C-alpha cells in the first residue's frame, strides 16, 4: 500500500512571520487609523465633499493606478534584498499630502498619481527586502495588487474583504495582465487585460482614497493634517505590502495550499484582527 506523501510544514520561525503577516493584513483598516489620528470619525468629511466627488475619486484612482503600472513596467528593477526605506517614502508622500490639505479635492487628480507612484516605490522596496525579484512581471503586478488590499468594493460582502478572497477575485485578471506584460515593453491603457486588472483594483483602492479625501475635507485638518493623512495612507499600504510579500515568500517555498491553511489556522490575540 502506497503511503500518502508527507507534506512539508512551516518552521516555528516561519509561523511567527506568518502570524505577523496576518496581523498586518487583517487590521482594522484605514478608517480606524484616521479616526484614531483625528480624534473623531470622518463621516463629517463625507458630508463636506462637493457634489460629484465620487466620480472625481474613481477617475483619479484609475489614473493613479495606470501611472503606477507604467512606472512598474518601465523603471522598477534590481533584485538584491535590502532593508526597505519606509520612513523616507513616508516623508515624500507626506510632502505631497500637504498640497492636498491646502487645495482639497480639486488637487486630487494631480496629487494622487504622485503619491500612488511614491507608494508603489515603497511597496516594491518592501517586496525586494522580502527576497522577491521586482524585475519579474508577476512581482510587479503583485506590487500593484497591494492597492486592492485593505479596501472593499461596493459589491463586497463581509467575507469578500479578507486577504485570500481579494487575491482570488483578482487572480484571473492578474494572470491575464502578466501574460500581456511578458510580451510588451510599454503600458497601453486600452489593452483589455490591463483595463480589467486596473478596474478591479480601482474598485477597492477607490474606497480608501474616498476615506482619505473625506479626512482632508474636515476643516481642522488643513495642510499639516493633509500631510498626516497621507503618511497614514502610506503606512496602511506599507503594512499591506509587508504582510503580502511575507505570504508570497512562504508560498514560493511551500505552495499556496499549505500557506493558506496555516494562515487560516492562526488565531490573532484576543480573537480580533489587529
DOTITI-520702 format. One line per 10 residues: for each residue x, y, z of N, C-alpha, C. Coordinates in Angstrom, 1 decimal. Example, Ala and Ser with C-alpha at 12.3 -4.5 7.8 and 13.67 -1.06 7.14 Angstrom:
13.2/-5.7/7.8/12.3/-4.5/7.8/13.2/-3.3/7.8  12.8/-2.2/7.1/13.7/-1.1/7.1/12.9/0.0/7.9 $
END
This chain:
0.9/-1.2/0.0/0.0/0.0/0.0/0.9/1.2/0.0  0.6/2.1/-0.9/1.4/3.3/-1.1/1.0/4.4/0.0  1.9/4.9/0.7/1.6/5.9/1.7/1.5/7.3/1.1  0.6/8.1/1.6/0.5/9.5/1.1/1.7/10.2/1.4  2.1/11.2/0.5/3.3/11.9/0.7/3.2/12.8/2.0  4.4/12.9/2.6/4.4/13.8/3.8/4.6/15.2/3.4  3.6/16.0/3.8/3.6/17.4/3.3/4.6/18.2/4.2  5.4/19.2/3.6/6.3/20.0/4.4/5.5/20.9/5.3  6.0/21.3/6.4/5.4/22.2/7.3/6.3/23.4/7.6  5.6/24.5/7.9/6.4/25.7/8.2/7.2/25.6/9.5 $
8.3/26.1/9.6/9.1/26.1/10.9/8.5/27.1/11.9  8.8/26.9/13.2/8.3/27.9/14.2/8.6/29.3/13.8  9.8/29.6/13.3/10.1/31.0/12.9/9.2/31.5/11.8  9.0/30.6/10.8/8.1/31.0/9.7/6.7/31.2/10.1  6.2/30.4/11.1/4.9/30.6/11.6/4.7/31.9/12.3  5.8/32.3/13.0/5.8/33.6/13.6/5.7/34.7/12.6  6.4/34.5/11.5/6.4/35.5/10.4/5.0/35.6/9.8  4.4/34.4/9.6/3.0/34.3/9.0/2.0/35.0/10.0  2.2/34.8/11.3/1.3/35.4/12.3/1.4/36.9/12.2  2.6/37.4/12.0/2.8/38.9/11.8/2.1/39.3/10.5 $
2.3/38.6/9.5/1.6/38.9/8.2/0.1/39.0/8.3  -0.5/38.0/9.0/-1.9/38.0/9.2/-2.4/39.2/10.1  -1.6/39.5/11.1/-1.9/40.7/11.9/-1.9/42.0/11.1  -1.0/42.1/10.2/-0.9/43.3/9.3/-2.1/43.3/8.3  -2.3/42.2/7.7/-3.3/42.1/6.6/-4.7/42.2/7.1  -5.0/41.7/8.3/-6.3/41.7/8.8/-6.5/42.8/9.9  -5.9/43.9/9.6/-6.0/45.0/10.6/-7.4/45.8/10.5  -7.6/46.7/11.4/-8.9/47.4/11.4/-9.2/48.2/10.2  -8.2/48.6/9.4/-8.4/49.3/8.2/-8.1/50.8/8.3  -8.1/51.5/7.2/-7.6/52.8/7.1/-8.6/53.8/7.9 $
-9.9/53.5/7.9/-10.8/54.4/8.5/-10.5/54.4/10.0  -10.2/53.3/10.6/-9.9/53.2/12.1/-8.7/54.0/12.4  -7.7/53.9/11.5/-6.5/54.7/11.7/-6.7/56.2/11.6  -7.5/56.6/10.7/-7.9/58.0/10.6/-8.6/58.5/11.8  -9.6/57.8/12.2/-10.4/58.2/13.4/-9.5/58.3/14.6  -8.6/57.4/14.8/-7.7/57.4/15.9/-6.7/58.6/15.9  -6.3/59.0/14.6/-5.4/60.1/14.5/-6.1/61.5/14.6  -7.3/61.5/14.1/-8.0/62.8/14.1/-8.8/63.0/15.4  -9.0/61.9/16.1/-9.8/62.0/17.4/-11.3/62.1/17.2  -11.7/61.8/15.9/-13.1/61.9/15.6/-13.4/61.0/14.4 $
-14.6/60.5/14.2/-15.0/59.8/12.9/-14.9/60.8/11.7  -14.8/60.2/10.5/-14.6/61.0/9.4/-15.9/61.2/8.6  -17.0/60.8/9.2/-18.3/61.0/8.5/-18.6/62.5/8.2  -18.1/63.4/9.0/-18.3/64.8/8.8/-17.7/65.2/7.5  -16.5/64.6/7.2/-15.8/64.9/6.0/-16.5/64.5/4.7  -17.2/63.4/4.8/-18.0/62.9/3.6/-19.1/63.9/3.3  -19.7/64.5/4.3/-20.8/65.5/4.1/-20.3/66.8/3.5  -19.0/67.1/3.7/-18.4/68.3/3.2/-17.9/68.2/1.8  -17.8/67.0/1.3/-17.3/66.9/-0.1/-18.3/67.4/-1.1  -17.9/68.0/-2.2/-18.8/68.6/-3.2/-19.6/67.5/-4.0 $
-20.6/68.0/-4.6/-21.4/67.1/-5.5/-20.5/66.5/-6.6  -20.7/65.2/-6.8/-19.9/64.6/-7.9/-18.5/64.1/-7.5  -18.2/64.2/-6.2/-16.9/63.9/-5.7/-16.5/62.4/-5.9  -17.5/61.5/-5.9/-17.2/60.1/-6.1/-16.6/59.8/-7.5  -17.2/60.5/-8.5/-16.7/60.4/-9.8/-15.3/60.9/-10.0  -15.0/62.0/-9.3/-13.6/62.5/-9.3/-12.6/61.5/-8.7  -13.0/60.9/-7.5/-12.2/60.0/-6.8/-12.0/58.7/-7.7  -13.0/58.2/-8.3/-12.9/57.0/-9.1/-12.0/57.2/-10.3  -12.1/58.4/-11.0/-11.3/58.7/-12.2/-9.9/58.9/-11.7  -9.7/59.6/-10.6/-8.3/59.8/-10.1/-7.6/58.5/-9.7 $
-8.4/57.6/-9.1/-7.8/56.3/-8.7/-7.4/55.5/-9.9  -8.2/55.5/-11.0/-7.8/54.7/-12.2/-6.5/55.3/-12.8  -6.5/56.7/-12.9/-5.4/57.3/-13.5/-4.1/57.1/-12.7  -4.3/57.1/-11.4/-3.1/56.9/-10.5/-2.6/55.4/-10.6  -3.5/54.5/-10.7/-3.1/53.1/-10.9/-2.4/52.8/-12.2  -2.9/53.5/-13.3/-2.2/53.3/-14.6/-0.8/54.0/-14.5  -0.7/55.1/-13.9/0.6/55.7/-13.7/1.6/54.9/-13.0  1.0/54.2/-11.9/1.9/53.3/-11.1/2.3/52.1/-11.9  1.3/51.5/-12.7/1.6/50.4/-13.5/2.7/50.7/-14.5  2.6/51.9/-15.2/3.6/52.3/-16.1/5.0/52.4/-15.5 $
5.0/52.9/-14.3/6.3/53.0/-13.5/6.8/51.6/-13.2  5.9/50.7/-12.8/6.3/49.4/-12.5/7.0/48.7/-13.7  6.3/48.9/-14.9/6.8/48.2/-16.1/8.1/48.7/-16.6  8.2/50.1/-16.6/9.3/50.7/-17.3/10.6/51.0/-16.4  10.4/51.2/-15.1/11.5/51.6/-14.3/11.9/50.8/-13.1  11.0/49.9/-12.7/11.4/49.1/-11.5/12.4/48.0/-11.9  13.5/47.9/-11.1/14.5/46.9/-11.4/15.3/46.6/-10.1  16.2/45.6/-10.3/17.0/45.2/-9.1/16.4/44.1/-8.3  17.2/43.2/-7.9/16.7/42.0/-7.1/17.4/41.8/-5.8  18.5/42.5/-5.5/19.2/42.2/-4.3/18.4/42.7/-3.1 $
18.1/41.7/-2.2/17.4/42.1/-1.0/18.1/43.1/-0.1  17.4/44.1/0.4/18.0/45.1/1.3/16.9/45.7/2.1  17.3/46.4/3.2/16.3/46.9/4.1/15.4/48.0/3.4  14.1/47.9/3.6/13.2/48.9/2.9/13.3/50.3/3.6  13.2/51.3/2.7/13.3/52.7/3.2/11.9/53.2/3.5  11.2/52.7/4.4/9.8/53.0/4.6/9.6/54.5/5.1  10.5/54.9/6.0/10.4/56.3/6.6/10.6/57.3/5.5  11.6/57.1/4.6/11.9/58.0/3.5/10.7/58.2/2.6  10.0/57.1/2.3/8.9/57.2/1.4/7.7/57.9/2.1  7.6/57.7/3.4/6.5/58.4/4.2/6.8/59.9/4.1 $
8.0/60.3/4.2/8.4/61.7/4.1/8.0/62.3/2.8  8.2/61.6/1.7/7.9/62.1/0.4/6.4/62.2/0.2  5.7/61.2/0.6/4.2/61.2/0.4/3.6/62.2/1.3  4.2/62.4/2.5/3.6/63.4/3.4/3.7/64.8/2.8  4.8/65.1/2.1/5.0/66.4/1.4/3.9/66.6/0.4  3.6/65.5/-0.4/2.6/65.7/-1.4/1.2/65.8/-0.8  1.1/65.3/0.4/-0.2/65.4/1.1/-0.5/66.8/1.6  0.6/67.6/1.8/0.4/69.0/2.2/-0.4/69.8/1.2  -0.1/69.5/-0.1/-0.7/70.1/-1.2/-2.2/69.8/-1.2  -2.6/68.6/-1.0/-4.0/68.2/-0.9/-4.7/68.8/0.2 $
-4.0/69.0/1.3/-4.6/69.6/2.5/-5.0/71.1/2.2  -4.2/71.8/1.4/-4.4/73.2/1.1/-5.5/73.3/0.1  -5.5/72.5/-1.0/-6.4/72.7/-2.1/-7.5/71.8/-2.2  -7.6/70.8/-1.3/-8.7/69.9/-1.1/-8.9/69.0/-2.3  -10.2/68.6/-2.6/-10.5/67.6/-3.6/-10.0/68.0/-5.0  -9.9/69.4/-5.3/-9.5/69.8/-6.6/-8.1/69.4/-6.9  -7.3/69.1/-5.9/-5.9/68.7/-6.2/-5.7/67.2/-6.4  -6.8/66.5/-6.1/-6.7/65.0/-6.1/-6.2/64.4/-7.4  -6.7/64.9/-8.6/-6.3/64.3/-9.9/-4.8/64.5/-10.1  -4.2/65.5/-9.5/-2.7/65.8/-9.7/-1.9/65.1/-8.6 $
-2.4/65.2/-7.3/-1.7/64.7/-6.2/-1.7/63.2/-6.0  -2.9/62.6/-6.4/-3.0/61.1/-6.2/-2.0/60.3/-7.0  -1.9/60.6/-8.3/-0.9/59.8/-9.1/0.5/60.0/-8.6  0.9/61.1/-8.0/2.2/61.3/-7.5/2.4/60.5/-6.2  1.4/60.6/-5.3/1.5/59.8/-4.0/1.4/58.3/-4.3  0.6/57.9/-5.3/0.5/56.5/-5.6/1.8/55.9/-6.1  2.4/56.7/-7.0/3.7/56.2/-7.6/4.8/56.1/-6.5  4.8/57.1/-5.6/5.7/57.0/-4.4/5.4/55.8/-3.6  4.1/55.5/-3.4/3.8/54.3/-2.6/4.2/53.0/-3.3  4.0/53.0/-4.6/4.4/51.9/-5.4/5.9/51.6/-5.2 $
6.7/52.7/-5.2/8.2/52.5/-5.0/8.4/51.9/-3.6  7.7/52.4/-2.6/7.9/51.8/-1.3/7.4/50.4/-1.2  6.3/50.0/-1.9/5.8/48.6/-1.9/6.9/47.7/-2.6  7.5/48.2/-3.7/8.5/47.4/-4.4/9.7/47.3/-3.5  10.0/48.3/-2.8/11.2/48.3/-1.9/11.0/47.2/-0.8  9.7/47.1/-0.3/9.4/46.1/0.7/9.4/44.7/0.0  8.9/44.6/-1.2/8.9/43.3/-1.9/10.4/42.8/-2.1  11.3/43.7/-2.4/12.7/43.3/-2.6/13.3/42.9/-1.3  12.9/43.6/-0.2/13.5/43.3/1.1/13.1/41.9/1.6  11.9/41.4/1.0/11.5/40.1/1.3/12.0/39.0/0.4 $
13.0/39.4/-0.5/13.6/38.5/-1.4/13.0/38.3/-2.7  12.0/39.1/-3.1/11.4/39.0/-4.4/12.1/39.7/-5.5  12.1/39.2/-6.7/12.7/39.8/-7.9/11.7/40.8/-8.5  11.9/42.1/-8.3/11.0/43.1/-8.7/11.1/43.4/-10.2  12.0/42.7/-10.9/12.0/42.8/-12.4/11.0/41.8/-13.0  10.5/40.8/-12.3/9.6/39.8/-12.8/8.2/40.4/-12.9  7.5/40.2/-14.1/6.1/40.7/-14.3/5.2/40.3/-13.1  5.3/39.1/-12.6/4.4/38.7/-11.6/4.6/39.5/-10.3  5.9/39.8/-10.0/6.2/40.6/-8.8/5.7/42.0/-9.0  5.9/42.6/-10.2/5.4/43.9/-10.4/3.9/44.0/-10.3 $
3.2/43.0/-10.7/1.7/43.0/-10.6/1.3/42.7/-9.2  2.1/42.0/-8.4/1.8/41.7/-7.0/2.0/43.0/-6.2  2.9/43.9/-6.7/3.0/45.2/-6.0/1.8/46.0/-6.3  1.3/46.0/-7.5/0.1/46.7/-7.8/-1.1/46.2/-7.1  -1.1/44.9/-6.9/-2.2/44.2/-6.2/-2.4/44.7/-4.8  -1.3/45.2/-4.2/-1.4/45.7/-2.8/-2.4/46.8/-2.6  -2.6/47.6/-3.7/-3.6/48.7/-3.6/-5.0/48.2/-3.5  -5.3/46.9/-3.8/-6.6/46.3/-3.6/-6.8/45.8/-2.2  -5.7/45.7/-1.4/-5.8/45.2/0.0/-6.2/46.3/1.0  -7.0/46.0/1.9/-7.4/47.0/2.9/-8.5/47.9/2.5 $
-9.1/47.6/1.4/-10.3/48.4/1.0/-11.3/47.4/0.3  -12.6/47.7/0.4/-13.6/46.9/-0.2/-14.2/47.6/-1.4  -14.7/46.8/-2.3/-15.5/47.4/-3.4/-16.9/47.5/-3.0  -17.8/48.2/-3.8/-19.2/48.4/-3.4/-20.0/47.1/-3.4  -19.5/46.0/-4.0/-20.2/44.8/-4.1/-19.7/43.7/-3.2  -18.7/44.0/-2.4/-18.2/43.1/-1.4/-19.2/42.8/-0.3  -19.2/41.5/0.2/-19.9/41.2/1.4/-18.8/41.1/2.5  -19.2/40.7/3.7/-18.2/40.7/4.8/-17.1/39.8/4.5  -17.4/38.6/4.0/-16.3/37.6/3.8/-15.4/38.0/2.7  -15.9/38.7/1.7/-15.0/39.1/0.5/-14.0/40.1/0.7 $
-14.0/40.7/1.9/-13.0/41.7/2.2/-11.7/41.1/2.7  -11.7/39.8/3.0/-10.5/39.1/3.5/-9.4/39.0/2.5  -8.1/38.8/3.0/-7.0/38.8/2.2/-7.1/37.8/1.0  -7.4/36.5/1.4/-7.4/35.5/0.4/-8.5/35.6/-0.6  -9.7/36.2/-0.1/-10.8/36.4/-1.0/-10.4/37.5/-2.1  -9.8/38.5/-1.7/-9.4/39.6/-2.6/-8.4/39.0/-3.6  -7.4/38.2/-3.2/-6.5/37.6/-4.1/-7.2/36.7/-5.1  -8.1/35.9/-4.6/-8.9/35.0/-5.5/-9.7/35.8/-6.5  -10.3/36.9/-6.1/-11.1/37.8/-7.0/-10.2/38.4/-8.1  -9.0/38.6/-7.8/-8.1/39.3/-8.8/-7.2/38.3/-9.6 $
-7.3/37.0/-9.2/-6.3/36.0/-9.8/-6.4/36.0/-11.3  -7.5/35.9/-11.9/-7.6/35.8/-13.3/-7.1/37.1/-14.0  -7.5/38.2/-13.5/-7.1/39.5/-14.1/-5.6/39.6/-14.0  -5.0/39.2/-12.8/-3.5/39.3/-12.7/-2.8/38.4/-13.6  -3.3/37.2/-13.8/-2.7/36.2/-14.7/-2.8/36.7/-16.2  -3.9/37.3/-16.6/-4.0/37.8/-18.0/-3.1/39.0/-18.2  -3.0/39.9/-17.2/-2.1/41.0/-17.3/-0.6/40.6/-17.3  -0.3/39.6/-16.5/1.1/39.1/-16.5/1.5/38.5/-17.9  0.5/37.8/-18.5/0.8/37.3/-19.9/1.0/38.4/-20.9  0.1/39.4/-20.7/0.3/40.6/-21.6/1.6/41.3/-21.5 $
2.0/41.5/-20.2/3.2/42.3/-19.9/4.5/41.5/-20.3  4.4/40.2/-20.3/5.5/39.3/-20.7/5.9/39.6/-22.2  4.9/40.0/-23.0/5.1/40.2/-24.4/5.3/41.7/-24.8  5.0/42.6/-23.8/5.0/44.0/-24.1/6.1/44.7/-23.3  6.6/45.8/-23.8/7.5/46.6/-23.0/7.0/48.0/-22.6  5.7/48.3/-23.0/5.1/49.5/-22.6/3.6/49.3/-22.2  3.1/50.2/-21.5/1.7/50.0/-21.0/0.7/50.7/-22.0  -0.2/50.0/-22.5/-1.3/50.5/-23.3/-2.6/50.5/-22.5  -3.1/51.7/-22.2/-4.2/51.8/-21.3/-5.5/51.2/-21.9  -5.5/51.0/-23.2/-6.7/50.4/-23.8/-6.6/48.9/-23.9 $
-5.5/48.3/-23.5/-5.4/46.9/-23.6/-6.4/46.2/-22.6  -7.3/45.3/-23.1/-8.3/44.8/-22.2/-7.8/44.1/-21.0  -6.6/43.4/-21.1/-6.1/42.7/-19.9/-5.7/43.7/-18.8  -5.1/44.8/-19.2/-4.8/45.8/-18.2/-6.0/46.6/-17.7  -6.9/46.9/-18.6/-8.1/47.6/-18.1/-8.9/46.8/-17.1  -9.0/45.4/-17.3/-9.7/44.6/-16.3/-9.0/44.6/-15.0  -7.7/44.5/-15.0/-7.0/44.5/-13.7/-7.1/45.8/-13.0  -6.8/46.9/-13.7/-6.9/48.2/-13.1/-8.3/48.6/-12.6  -9.3/48.2/-13.3/-10.7/48.5/-12.9/-11.0/47.7/-11.6  -10.6/46.4/-11.6/-10.8/45.6/-10.4/-10.1/46.1/-9.2 $
-8.8/46.6/-9.3/-8.1/47.1/-8.2/-8.7/48.5/-7.8  -9.0/49.3/-8.8/-9.5/50.6/-8.5/-10.8/50.6/-7.7  -11.6/49.6/-7.9/-12.9/49.5/-7.1/-12.7/49.4/-5.6  -11.5/48.8/-5.3/-11.2/48.7/-3.8/-10.3/49.8/-3.4  -9.3/50.2/-4.2/-8.4/51.3/-3.9/-9.2/52.6/-3.7  -10.2/52.8/-4.6/-11.0/54.0/-4.5/-11.8/54.2/-3.2  -12.1/53.1/-2.5/-12.7/53.2/-1.2/-11.8/53.9/-0.2  -10.5/53.4/-0.2/-9.6/54.0/0.7/-9.3/55.5/0.3  -9.2/55.7/-1.0/-9.0/57.1/-1.4/-10.1/58.0/-1.0  -11.4/57.5/-1.1/-12.5/58.3/-0.6/-12.4/58.6/0.8 $
-12.0/57.7/1.7/-11.8/58.0/3.1/-10.7/59.0/3.3  -9.6/58.9/2.5/-8.6/59.9/2.6/-9.1/61.3/2.2  -9.9/61.4/1.1/-10.4/62.7/0.7/-11.3/63.3/1.8  -12.2/62.4/2.4/-13.1/62.9/3.4/-12.4/63.4/4.6  -11.3/62.8/5.0/-10.5/63.2/6.1/-9.9/64.6/5.9  -9.4/64.8/4.6/-8.8/66.1/4.3/-9.9/67.2/4.2  -11.2/66.8/4.0/-12.2/67.8/3.9/-12.6/68.4/5.3  -12.3/67.7/6.3/-12.6/68.2/7.7/-11.9/69.5/7.9  -12.5/70.6/8.3/-11.9/71.9/8.5/-10.7/71.9/9.3  -10.6/71.1/10.4/-9.5/71.2/11.3/-8.2/70.5/10.8 $
-8.3/69.9/9.6/-7.2/69.2/9.1/-6.2/70.1/8.5  -6.5/70.8/7.4/-5.6/71.7/6.8/-4.4/71.1/6.1  -3.4/71.9/5.8/-2.2/71.4/5.1/-1.4/70.5/6.0  -1.2/70.8/7.3/-0.4/69.9/8.1/-1.2/68.6/8.3  -2.5/68.7/8.5/-3.3/67.5/8.6/-3.3/66.7/7.3  -3.2/67.4/6.2/-3.2/66.6/4.9/-1.9/65.8/4.8  -0.8/66.3/5.3/0.4/65.5/5.3/0.3/64.4/6.2  -0.3/64.5/7.4/-0.5/63.5/8.3/-1.4/62.4/7.7  -2.5/62.8/7.1/-3.4/61.8/6.4/-2.6/61.0/5.4  -1.8/61.6/4.6/-1.0/60.9/3.6/0.0/60.0/4.2 $
0.6/60.3/5.3/1.5/59.4/6.0/0.8/58.2/6.5  -0.4/58.4/7.0/-1.2/57.3/7.5/-1.6/56.4/6.3  -1.9/57.1/5.2/-2.3/56.4/3.9/-1.1/55.5/3.4  0.1/56.1/3.5/1.3/55.3/3.1/1.5/54.2/4.1  1.4/54.4/5.4/1.7/53.4/6.4/0.7/52.2/6.2  -0.5/52.5/5.9/-1.5/51.5/5.7/-1.1/50.5/4.6  -0.7/51.1/3.4/-0.3/50.2/2.3/1.1/49.6/2.5  1.9/50.2/3.3/3.2/49.6/3.6/3.0/48.3/4.4  2.0/48.4/5.4/1.7/47.2/6.2/1.1/46.2/5.3  0.2/46.5/4.4/-0.4/45.6/3.5/0.7/44.9/2.6 $
1.7/45.7/2.2/2.8/45.2/1.4/3.6/44.2/2.2  4.0/44.6/3.4/4.8/43.7/4.2/4.1/42.3/4.4  2.9/42.4/4.8/2.1/41.1/5.0/2.0/40.3/3.7  1.7/41.0/2.6/1.5/40.3/1.3/2.8/39.6/0.9  3.9/40.3/1.0/5.1/39.7/0.5/5.8/38.7/1.4  5.4/38.7/2.7/5.8/37.6/3.6/5.1/36.4/3.1  3.8/36.5/2.9/2.9/35.4/2.5/3.5/34.8/1.2  3.7/35.7/0.2/4.2/35.2/-1.1/5.6/34.6/-1.0  6.4/35.0/-0.1/7.7/34.4/0.0/7.6/33.0/0.5  6.7/32.8/1.5/6.4/31.5/2.1/5.7/30.6/1.0 $
4.8/31.2/0.2/4.2/30.4/-0.8/5.2/29.9/-1.8  6.2/30.7/-2.2/7.2/30.2/-3.1/7.9/29.0/-2.6  8.0/28.8/-1.3/8.7/27.7/-0.7/7.8/26.5/-0.5  6.5/26.7/0.0/5.7/25.7/0.4/4.4/25.4/-0.5  4.1/26.4/-1.3/2.9/26.3/-2.1/1.7/27.0/-1.4  0.8/27.5/-2.2/-0.3/28.3/-1.7/-1.2/27.5/-0.7  -1.5/26.3/-1.0/-2.4/25.5/-0.2/-1.9/25.3/1.2  -0.7/25.0/1.4/-0.1/24.8/2.7/-0.1/26.2/3.5  0.4/27.2/2.8/0.5/28.5/3.5/-0.9/29.1/3.8  -1.9/28.9/2.9/-3.2/29.4/3.3/-3.8/28.7/4.4 $
-3.6/27.3/4.5/-4.2/26.6/5.6/-3.5/27.0/6.9  -2.2/27.2/6.9/-1.5/27.7/8.1/-2.0/29.0/8.5  -2.2/29.9/7.5/-2.7/31.3/7.8/-4.0/31.3/8.5  -4.9/30.5/7.9/-6.3/30.4/8.4/-6.4/29.7/9.8  -5.4/29.0/10.1/-5.4/28.3/11.5/-4.9/29.2/12.6  -4.3/30.3/12.2/-3.7/31.2/13.2/-4.8/32.1/13.8  -4.9/32.1/15.2/-5.8/32.9/15.9/-5.0/34.1/16.4  -5.5/35.3/16.0/-4.8/36.5/16.5/-5.2/36.8/17.9  -4.3/37.6/18.7/-4.6/37.9/20.1/-6.0/38.4/20.3  -6.6/37.9/21.4/-8.0/38.4/21.8/-9.0/38.1/20.7 $
-8.7/37.1/19.8/-9.7/36.8/18.7/-10.1/38.0/18.0  -9.3/38.9/17.7/-9.7/40.1/16.9/-8.6/40.4/15.9  -8.9/41.1/14.8/-8.0/41.4/13.8/-7.3/42.7/14.3  -6.0/42.8/14.1/-5.3/43.9/14.6/-4.3/44.4/13.6 $
END
